[in-house]
């Protein structure tokens, strides 16, 4: 199922292709929605600061996804049981049923939106005797044994159709990740299990029908996978038959960091090197059968199976560069590269051990301090909003026109439903070692709240709400309200947001060891149940505290920033708001001084003779007689219509036979007439300078 390479240049719609499976999967059909894309970072334990452990991330950059965090409990299963397979619905509600924890039960559905049915199975595979508990989102996040995953959809040259829609493939990435969470303790196990199941039952991507631009842009997947000791990058796509799969995985060396941003990053492979590579046995055969590669040629997995995005390759490569440059600035990697990023390695050694805060900062990045900084570009407006909303064919534009242009695609994206940083630590028992720092809404406007994988229930305020209706009980809505309001004056408000983020996160980082030590102490006296109870209550309290204070933060911002002013001096006898106005560069750009690009000097030169710059506007008239005469004359013009006019109630004088809608025009003429009548008065600057303040 190949397609013409000429269609590749249309594949990336600048922010509307991507990861989260944003379609409705039902046995009778599927409703395709706008797809989305994500960024995932993978940090080996040796690249982390002491005690931090391995980390992975995921920005679930989805404009219409279910943002709730859920906990799927561990279970025992009878011999011969079958595990049902569902499709990858990412919209609210992503799943409805009684077998995946309390968040997904039908009674938790928000009333009054729509009467969704219990999620139907599309197929089944043999179940195992025992499945592990895990935190769940649009993909599996982290399980009780510290296995953690991030995700990023990738363009690929082969695609398949699911069984329920007439095809031959049963599994997609979200279900594969959950099966691995249920059955694996290590990254190697997850690689092998997901790959083998996809080869056996068939793999299909996030989108399988529609135009080539969308289908092939969603055909592949990448997963970043961590356990307590190893970190692996996993890639997968359909094979050429549409009934199987091709997959490969590469280990991230200790001390290194890797990243994936919607394009395959595994290049040269050596399946004989089992310490560093894993993969399906059909890789070369499929590539040759599909006409993607000829035996004897150089083989790069990314270049053979991945998508050449042409002039839009910066959408992918720039984010990878940014992660590498933040983690290893000493390498001085070039920000600009070829479409395959051939001068970027698979991973890079970090300059210093990374903390959770360091990795969270990468997710919050919009290229600050670089030539690509979206808060410093004209498209961000006068106050530097870094968001670039998704393109749409408005104002007569076509999709072909839109894909010829582009904005920089930042790591922190305005439409992120949630993001996280996981920790997997060999130095800690699983009960406290498995930790996910979870934030909803755009990364630069969220707080990463600690949630241990062993909690019995995830925090209530992180597991409720939907995009369809504002919900003050949901953290996502608090972050969204603040983020959207603050974006109007971003250059002024982002500092306030960062102060609030640090207020919470710095305190948690400082107290993390104490919290975990207390949990282990409680476990020693009361067993796992007592420790789990403590961790569950503590995480819930943190999330609720953030929610409460973030809504209060919105009130504070609304009181301080409004109507082009900043109310920064409120504890004074009289208020004196600071006018924010606009920066010089923006005024010049929009033509404040006469035309776009004009400066103050241009305007001054053009206006010579138009104004009397020596006029002292606040000077009082020196002759009371002259002032009185002027006031009387002005009064007469207000009270006596000119000839050939009639007065229409309280409106301005209007010429006879003329529509009242011309009133403003006539009024403007009369004002000019008043100033003309009193031209002599204004000409005498010494005696009548103050008349400019008389209202007319």
Protein Blocks (a to p, Z undefined) as FASTA:
>chain_A
ZZdfklmmmmpgghiacjbdcbdddfkbccdddddddddddddfklpcehklpadddddd
dfkbcfbdcddddddddehiacddddfdfbdcfbdcfknojklpmklpcghiaccddddd
fbdcdddfbdcdddddfbcfbdckopacdddddddfbdcddfknopabfbdfklmmmmmm
mmpcbfklmmmmmmmmmmmnopadfbfgdcfklmmmmmpccdddddfkbccdddddddfk
opaccdddddddehiacddehiafbfcdcfklmmlgccdfklmmmmmmnopacehiacdf
klmmmccekjmlmmmmmmmmmmmmmmmmmnopafbdcfkommbcfbdcdfbdcdfklmmm
mmmpghihiaklmklgfklojnopabdcddddeehiafklmmmgccdddfbdfklfbdcd
ddddfkbcfklmpccdddehjfklcccddddfkbmbdcfklmgccfkbccfkbmklmmmm
mmmmmmmmmmlmmmmmmmmmmmmmmmmmmmmmmmmmmmmmmmmmnojmlmmmmmmmmmmm
mmmmmmmmmmmmmmmmmmmngghiacfbfbbfbdcdddfkjafklmmmnopnopghiafk
lmmmmmgokacfkbcfkbccfblklmmmmmmmmmmmmmmccehiacehjbccddehiafk
lmmmmmmmmmmmmmmmmmmmmmmmmlmmmmmmpcZZ
